[in-house]
Amino acid sequence: MKNVLLLTDFSKDAWNAIFMAVKLYADMECKFHVVHTYEPKQENITGFKSSTRAGVVYQSLSEASVGQLGEVTDYLEENHKNPKHSFEKLSIAGGLVETIKDLLPRYDIDTIFMGTKGSTGAKEIFMGSNAVKVIKHIKNCSLVVVPESYDFQRLGSLVFPTEFAHFFPKNVLRPLLKLVKLWNSEVKIFHVAQTFSLLDIQKANKEILKKRFAGHPTSFHRVIIKTTVAEAIRQFAEEEKADLIVLTNYSHDFFDGLTQEPVVKKVTFRTEIPLMVLPDFEG
């Protein structure tokens, strides 16, 4: 059974991420852990003469969190009748990244889903910058970031940007290969660079990727950088009408060195297509 972490702040964008998760894994046995984290604003807890007021603030936030989570899981259980899926609600006081780090081993989480924007009242919890923060600090679990107002229908094709500089062990690509097999998706391996003269090691890694995706519709593409790497990825994915962009968590190190731009952050903020970030090789 697959364990999936669904992060929510009860906004439309968080709902879109939830809907994508249940659609994407419609044919997989899954337990979805619906999580809301909350922290009171600093001005509401600073300077208390006693812990009583702080306790009241936390109690109020806790009750609101639990109540709204109940509405989410009730809706899913009533309207998403998939015998392969079950839902559990988790209301947790604390920081987002710290909470995720605690939950991953506790529930043996396979994949995290989150939106890129939150409701007005929860900006400090769930803005796009938080998606970047999770990408930066959570490197041992697959993450899917769903852009604002995205409406997932099917995984027809995905874009996989790479410079062929790294060897891809089987376990790194396993989450992606399962999805490709499940949906019979077309994989578009995308080389964006200033030059396409490959070293021997790059040629070898390219052959490994061919081997990894053997048996699935796969094509190789290349584009010379005209503006930024992130913009090239975005344009290519949108022109190809891709349903997902897949990066590995080391990818931004290469792109930073090449163009001095934080590619994961730029892609997260600018693309209208969901972004999947695979774990580090050691993860």
C-alpha positions in Angstrom: 0.0 0.0 0.0 1.2 3.5 -0.8 1.2 6.1 1.9 0.6 9.7 0.7 0.9 12.9 2.7 -1.6 15.5 1.6 -0.7 19.0 3.0 -3.7 21.3 3.3 -4.5 24.8 4.6 -8.1 24.4 3.3 -7.6 26.7 0.3 -8.7 26.0 -3.2 -5.1 25.4 -4.2 -4.7 22.7 -1.5 -7.9 21.1 -2.7 -6.5 21.0 -6.2 -3.4 19.1 -4.9 -5.7 16.7 -3.1 -7.8 16.1 -6.1 -4.7 15.5 -8.3 -3.4 12.9 -5.8 -6.6 10.9 -5.6 -6.9 11.0 -9.4 -3.2 10.2 -10.1 -3.3 7.2 -7.8 -6.9 6.1 -8.6 -5.7 2.6 -9.5 -3.3 2.2 -6.6 -4.0 1.0 -3.0 -3.4 4.2 -1.0 -3.8 5.6 2.5 -3.9 9.4 2.3 -2.8 11.2 5.5 -4.5 14.7 5.3 -2.3 17.0 7.3 -2.8 20.6 8.6 -0.1 22.3 10.5 -0.8 25.5 12.5 1.2 28.0 14.5 -0.2 31.1 16.2 1.2 34.4 14.9 4.1 35.7 17.0 2.2 38.8 18.2 -0.6 36.6 19.6 1.8 34.7 22.0 4.5 37.2 22.7 4.5 38.9 26.1 1.9 36.7 27.9 2.2 37.0 31.6 1.1 33.4 32.0 0.8 30.4 29.8 -3.0 30.5 30.1 -3.6 32.9 27.2 -1.1 30.9 25.0 -3.1 27.8 25.8 -6.3 29.4 24.8 -4.8 30.5 21.5 -3.5 27.0 20.7 -6.8 25.4 21.8 -8.7 27.7 19.4 -6.4 26.9 16.5 -6.5 23.2 17.3 -10.3 23.1 17.4 -10.6 25.0 14.1 -8.0 22.7 12.5 -9.6 19.5 13.6 -13.0 20.7 12.5 -11.9 21.7 9.0 -9.9 18.5 8.6 -13.1 16.6 9.5 -14.9 18.5 6.7 -12.2 17.6 4.2 -12.1 13.9 5.1 -15.9 13.7 5.3 -16.2 15.2 1.8 -13.6 12.8 0.3 -15.2 9.7 1.9 -18.6 10.8 0.6 -17.7 12.0 -2.9 -14.5 10.0 -3.6 -15.8 6.4 -3.3 -12.7 4.4 -4.2 -12.4 1.1 -2.4 -8.6 1.3 -2.9 -8.4 4.5 -0.9 -8.7 5.5 2.7 -8.2 8.8 4.5 -6.7 9.8 7.9 -6.7 13.4 9.3 -3.8 14.8 11.2 -3.9 18.2 12.9 -0.5 19.2 14.2 0.8 22.3 16.0 4.3 23.1 14.7 6.3 24.2 11.7 5.6 22.7 8.3 9.1 21.3 7.5 9.6 20.0 11.1 6.2 18.3 11.0 6.9 16.6 7.6 10.3 15.3 8.8 8.5 13.7 11.8 5.7 12.2 9.8 7.7 10.6 7.0 9.2 7.7 9.1 6.2 7.5 11.4 3.8 6.7 8.5 6.3 5.4 6.0 5.3 8.1 3.5 6.0 7.5 -0.2 5.0 10.9 -1.7 4.0 14.4 -0.5 1.5 16.6 -2.3 1.1 20.3 -1.7 -0.2 23.4 -3.4 1.8 26.5 -4.1 -0.5 29.1 -2.5 -2.6 29.3 0.6 -5.6 31.2 1.8 -5.2 34.8 2.9 -5.4 33.8 6.6 -2.6 31.2 6.3 0.1 33.0 4.3 2.7 32.4 6.9 2.1 28.6 6.6 1.5 27.8 3.0 2.8 30.3 0.4 4.7 29.3 -2.7 7.9 30.0 -0.7 7.0 27.1 1.5 6.9 24.8 -1.4 10.5 25.8 -2.1 11.3 25.4 1.6 10.0 21.8 1.5 11.9 21.0 -1.6 15.1 22.4 0.0 14.8 20.6 3.3 12.9 17.3 2.5 15.2 15.3 0.3 14.3 11.7 1.1 10.8 11.6 -0.2 9.1 12.3 -3.5 7.2 15.6 -3.6 4.5 16.8 -6.0 3.8 20.6 -6.1 0.5 21.5 -7.7 0.2 25.1 -9.0 -2.6 27.5 -8.3 -5.9 26.4 -9.9 -4.4 23.4 -11.7 -7.0 20.9 -12.8 -5.4 17.4 -13.3 -7.2 15.0 -15.6 -4.6 12.4 -16.7 -0.9 11.8 -16.9 -0.6 11.7 -20.7 3.0 12.9 -20.9 5.7 14.3 -18.6 8.9 16.3 -19.1 12.2 15.1 -17.5 14.9 17.7 -17.7 18.5 16.4 -17.3 22.0 17.2 -18.3 23.0 13.5 -18.2 25.7 14.3 -15.7 24.4 11.8 -13.1 23.8 8.1 -13.0 20.2 7.2 -12.1 20.0 4.2 -9.8 16.8 2.2 -10.2 15.4 3.2 -6.8 15.5 6.9 -7.6 13.3 6.6 -10.7 11.0 3.9 -9.2 8.2 6.3 -8.1 8.2 7.8 -11.6 8.4 4.5 -13.4 5.3 3.2 -11.5 3.3 6.2 -12.7 4.5 5.9 -16.2 3.5 2.3 -16.3 0.2 3.0 -14.6 -0.8 5.7 -17.1 1.2 4.5 -20.1 2.6 8.1 -20.1 4.9 9.5 -22.8 8.3 10.4 -21.3 10.0 13.5 -22.9 13.6 13.6 -21.7 14.7 17.2 -22.2 18.3 18.4 -22.4 18.6 22.1 -22.0 22.1 23.5 -22.3 24.5 25.9 -24.0 26.2 23.1 -25.8 25.2 19.5 -26.6 28.7 18.0 -26.9 28.4 15.1 -24.5 31.2 13.7 -22.5 31.6 9.9 -22.4 30.0 9.8 -18.9 27.1 11.8 -20.1 26.6 9.4 -23.1 26.7 6.5 -20.7 24.1 8.1 -18.4 21.9 8.8 -21.4 22.0 5.1 -22.4 21.1 4.2 -18.8 18.0 6.5 -19.0 17.0 4.7 -22.3 17.3 1.4 -20.4 15.3 2.7 -17.4 12.4 3.8 -19.6 12.6 0.9 -22.0 9.1 -0.4 -22.8 7.5 3.0 -22.4 7.0 5.8 -25.0 10.2 7.8 -24.7 11.6 10.6 -26.7 14.7 12.8 -26.4 14.7 16.6 -26.9 17.2 19.4 -26.7 16.9 23.2 -26.6 19.7 25.8 -26.4 19.3 28.2 -23.5 18.0 31.6 -24.8 16.8 33.2 -21.5 17.0 30.9 -18.4 16.9 27.2 -17.8 13.7 27.5 -15.9 12.0 29.5 -18.7 13.2 26.9 -21.2 11.7 24.1 -19.2 8.5 25.9 -18.7 8.1 26.8 -22.4 8.9 23.3 -23.6 6.5 21.7 -21.1 3.7 24.0 -22.1 4.4 23.7 -25.8 4.3 19.9 -25.4 1.2 20.1 -23.3 2.9 18.0 -20.6 1.0 17.0 -17.5 4.0 16.9 -15.2 7.6 18.3 -14.9 10.0 15.9 -13.1 13.2 17.1 -11.4 15.6 15.3 -9.2 16.5 17.1 -6.0 20.1 17.6 -7.1 19.1 19.2 -10.4 19.0 22.7 -9.1 22.7 22.4 -8.1 23.6 21.9 -11.7 21.3 24.6 -13.0 22.5 27.1 -10.3 26.1 26.6 -11.4 25.2 27.0 -15.1 22.9 30.0 -15.0 23.1 31.4 -11.5 19.4 30.9 -11.0 17.5 28.7 -8.5 15.7 26.6 -11.0 13.5 24.7 -8.6 12.3 27.9 -7.1 11.7 29.5 -10.5 9.9 26.5 -11.8 7.8 26.2 -8.7 6.7 29.8 -8.9 6.2 30.2 -12.7 5.0 27.0 -14.2 1.3 26.2 -14.6 2.2 22.5 -14.7 2.7 20.3 -11.6 6.2 19.7 -10.5 7.5 16.4 -9.2 10.8 16.4 -7.3 12.4 13.0 -6.8 14.6 12.3 -3.8 18.3 12.7 -3.6 20.2 9.5 -4.5 21.2 8.9 -0.9 17.6 9.5 0.3 
